[in-house]
């Protein structure tokens, strides 16, 4: 099978590309490099620089290639930034995704795996969160993801044979077990890489929000190792290769850790002291997001193998410490 990976020069996309190649898939990475890194793309993949917002780039991509499926990662991901620049996020995350899907269908591609998010749930009333929970996103980012899910559902109804899986990620984290790849966003907004950076440059780590409705006042998240996360995509690809349909799955562990627990683990693994400065919470952040993973376990057989917090932090620290020193 020949797979198109949009956003394949980004964090999760680069891991996905390597895993697909290791499984003997042919892979084309399509990325604008606005926030991705060319050096993160496995040399075995074909790389095409292009922007899913540009019709001419998509036209050229599909005229020159035939794909069996698309794994769609390309999108902006920062909750806070989405509140500050909602139009920018809507154009890139929603309109560009629609353009991509329509071009794909026009060229006979009818299998799509979409990088969705737990942000579609908003502030949940049930913990852990099942896939059928009500959807009330509290951020523009979450609204973007939910709208794209609706677009995919509509395309399934309109086009016979069209199939998709929307994987609702909880918090992707960690680095490659062999230290070859890691998290390198620009700008970076995730707690683990930011805290590790603070360790090495001696700056204060800004902890956004100490007044959440949680035991220690910091928000609680379900962390899934990026190696496990990309494995979930392989399970999803197998699902829509064998069956026609539209599927929604949480990808997490079913366990949650507070920001303070994560920071304590970083201090434990590093053996270094971390200076922490409390800040007001970011707009759009929910108190706690923990996945109900029953469906993906029962229907796809997916069970995370590397996602305990200590392993996540160990791999991240090993990769970042090599990069930062």
N, C-alpha and C positions, 0 to 999 in steps of 0.2 A: 504493500500500500504506500501511496505517496501522500504525505501529510503536510499541509500548510500550517505553520505556527506563526501567528501574528504576534508581535511583541516578543519575539524569540530572543532578542538581545537583552531582555530584562531579567529580573531575578528569577521568577518562577519559569518564565519562558526558556531561559538558557538551560535550566535543569531538565525541563521537559524535552528539549531538543536532544540533549545528550542521552536521555533514557530511551527515546524513540530510536535513535541511531544504534544504541546498544542492543535493541530488540530487532534490528535489521529492517526498520522502516526507512524509506527515502524521505528526507525532510527538506523543505524549503522554508527558510526564515525570512519573514517580511517585517521590517522594522525601520522606523524613521531615524532612529538613533537620537531622537530628541532627549530621551531619558534612559535609553538603553546603552549598552557598551559593545562595540564590535568585537572586542577582545574576549567577551564572554561566550561568543557563538562558537560552537564546536566546528573545527575545520572540515569535518566530514559532511556538514550540511551545506546546501547551496544558500548563499545569502543574497537577498535583494533589498536594497535600500529603497523604501517607499513609505508613503503616508496614506493610511486608510481614509483620510479626509479628502484626498485628491482623486477625483474620478479617473483622471488620466493614468495615475499610478496603478489603480485597481484594474483598469481596462488592459493595460500592458501585462500585468501579472497573470490574469486569467487567459489572455490570448496566447501567451507563451508557455503555459503550464496546464496540465490536467491533474486535478487532485481528487483523492478518494474521500478525504475528510479535512475539516479545518478545526484546529484548536485555537480559540480566540482569546489572547491575553492582552492585546493592545488596548490601553486605556490609562487614564489618570487615576490614582488610587488614594490620594490624601483627603481624608474627611474634612479637615480644617480648611484646606485650600479650596475644596468644593463649595464651601460656604462663602468664601471671599470672591470666587470667580465662577458663579453658577453657569453663566453662558458658555464659558470656555469648556467646562466639564460636559455640558449638554452636547455641544458640537462634537467633541472628541469621543465621548463615551456612548452617546445614543445615536446621533445622526450618522456618524461615521460607521457605526456597527450596522445600521440599517443598509447603508450603501454597500458594505462588505457582503452582507447576507444576500442582497438582491443580485449583486454581481455573481455570487457563487451559484445561486439557483439558475441564473441565466446560462451559466456554463456547466450545468449538470452536476454540481456538487450539492449533495442532499444530506450530508452528515456534519453536524456542528457540535462541538463541545465548547461551552461558554464559561468563562471565568466570572462567576457571580460572587455574591458576598453575603455574609450574615447580616450586613447592614440593611438588607431588605426588610428585616423584622422590626427594626426600630427598637424601642424599649420594651422587651418582652414581658408578658404577664405569666408565662409558664417557663420554668427552668427545670431541666434542659429543654431547649427549643425544638419542637418537631417541625417538619417541613410544612405541615398544614396550619401552622400558627398564622394568625392574622398578620398582614403586612402593613406596617405604618412607619416607613423610614423616617428617621429624625435628621437626616443629612441629605444634601443634594446628591452626594455620591451614592447613597443608598437608593434614592429615587431613580437615579440613572440606571442602576443595576436592575431594579424592579421593572422599569420600562422596557429594557432590552429583553428581559424574560417574557414580558407580554408580547413583544414583537415576535420572538421565536414561537410562542404558542399560536399566534395568528398565522404565521407562515406554515406551521404544521397543518392547520385547518385548511389552508388555501391550496397547498401543494401536496399532492399524493406522493407518498414515498419519502417525504422530508422527515428527518429525525434529528432530535437534539437532546443533549444533556446539559442542564445548568447546574454547575457545582458551586454550592454556596460555601465559600471558604470561611473558616473562622480566622484565626491569626496564624498565617504562615511565618515560620521562623527557622533558624538554624542554617547550617552550611553543609557542604559536601563532606562525607565521612573521610575522604582522602584530602580535604582542604583545597580541592581544585576550583571550587566555585563557592560564592557566598553572596550575601545581601549587600547591594551597592547602589541604593537609590540616590537620585539627585533631583530634588531635595530629599533628604532622609527624614522620615517622620516616625519610624518604628522604635519602640522602647529599647530593644536589646542592642542594636547597632549604635544607637545614640548614647546609651549608657557606657558601652565599651569604649567609644570614642572619648567620652568624658574622663574615663580612667586614665587614658594615655596622654591626654593633653592637659590634665589637671584642672579642667573647668568644672563648674557646678552643673549637675544634671538637673534639668528643669522637669519637675514632676507635675504634669497637668492634671489638676483635680485631686483634692484631698477631702472632699465633702460629699462623695458619692454614698448612696444608701447601701453600703457594704460593711463587713466587720471592721476593716481597717481604714475605711474612707476612700480607698483608691479603687478604680474600676477593675472588674474581673473579666478575664478573657480566657478562651479555650485556645491553646497553642498546638498547632500541628506542624511537625517537621516537614520541611520542603521536600525531602526525599519521599516521605509518605504521601504527601500531597500529589506529586506527579504520578505516583503509582495509582492513585485513585483515577487519574485521567485514562490510564491504560484499561482499567476495569470499565470505565465509561465507554471507551472506544469499542471494546469488545461487545458491550451491551447494544450499541446502535449499529454495529456491524451485523449482529445476529437478529435484531428485532427492530421493527419500525415503531416509533413512538416519541413522546416528549417526556422527559424525566427530570426530576428535581431532587438533588441530594445534598444534605449537609456533609461537609468534610471537616471533621474535628476529632476530638478524643472522648468527649463527654465529661471532661474534667476542666475546672477553671482555676486560674491563679490570679491573684491580685497583682497590681503593679509593684507594690512593696515586696511581695513574695518573689517576684521576678528579679527585682533589684538585689534582694538578699542572696539569691542564687548566684547572681553575677559576682557579688563580692566573695562568696564562698569559692567559686571556681577560680577566680582570678587571684585571690589572696591579697587583693588591693582594697584600699578604702575609697569609697565613692561619696563625694560631697553632693548632697541632694538639696534642691531649693524648690519649695512648693509654689506652684503657680495656679491661677484660676483654670478651671476645666475648659477644654476645647468645645466649641459649639457642636452639637450633633452627636456627641459621644454618649452611648447608653451606659447604665450602671453595670450590667453584667450580660455577657453573651457566652453561653455554653451550649454546645450542640447536643441534640438528641441524635445519636448516630445509629439508631436501630435499623432504619431503612437501608442505608448503604451497606451495612453489615449483612442484613438478611437477603437483600436483593442482588447485591454485587459480590458479596463475600469479602468486602474490604475491611481490614483491621490494621490500624497503624502499628508499626513495629519499632519506630525510632523516636516517638514523640513524648517521652517523659521529659519533664522540664530540665533535669540535669543534663541529659544528652543534648537537648536543643542548645542550651547555653554553652556546653563544652565545645560543640562543633563551631558555634558562632564565634566564641572567644578565640579558638585556635586559628580560624580564618582571619578574623579582624586583627588579631595581634601580629600575625605575619605581615598583613597589609599595612598596618600603622607603624611598624617599627623598622 
